[in-house]
């Protein structure tokens, strides 16, 4: 005997609910691992800062062209490993001077970001299957995805200017399919801005010991303030764009539903007469017979 239709629908709904719960657990685990990875990268940058500074000093002793190429490559690899680059950029300002450090740091960060973007694009399908499939349209991830598709350059630039981990700045646009041209333009602009700031700070140091100093100078306080304001701007932009996108989606959904209902009413055939009843007399006036025929 066939199962009732209601029982089948309930079983399907229960299966979908279990799948959604499993996806949420997997998302929480992956998000936790990503957070631990960023914390581990920041810790590694602190642990290995002295060897990194010695490597920069050794690079600075090479001929100018070779030193620039070596430093840009070293910075790109450092960034690709999700390590913060500010310490190396300050060291470059002290070793190379402002202008050379500005050019080399911008080039290295752009190359490292492009490599990270390529790695994120390669893993895109696997990550999207865990974070986006089964999600609702009101999630922030969905809003961020639509922001990167509809307004890619402002969104990528906002991510780039905020004090966010390198993983967020480079891998999130790749996973959410931001155009490469918009990502490259935002990366070059944002990298140049911070390279200018850190190179200026490094070029004003009096000794190499000040590079690793933890003293809060006015310049560092200003940079931290800029980063904090940019971070708030990112969250504000994502929140505003998410609300706007949800409202637009609901409006389009409502309009499409109304259009479908209107089409159904126009194409619906007239109701048939009840069985056993003859159709009533036509209400159309019968043609009047000519008087000559009476």
Buried (B, 14 or more C-beta within 10 A) or exposed (E): EEEEEEEEEEEEEEEEEEEBEEBEEEBEEEEEEBEEEBEEBBEBBEEEBEEBBEBBBEBBEEEEEEBBBBBBBBBBBBBBEBBBBBBBBBBBBBBBEBEBBBBBBBBBBBBBBBBBBEBBBEEBEEBBEBBBEBBEEEBBBBBBBBBBBEBBBBBBBBBBBBBBBBBBBBBBBBBBBBBBEBBBBBBBBBBBBBBBBBBBBBBBBEEEEBBEEEEEEEEBEEBEEBBEEBBEEBEEBBEEBBEBBBEEBEEEEEEEEEEEEEEEEEEEEEEEEEEEEEEEEEEEEEEEEEEEEE
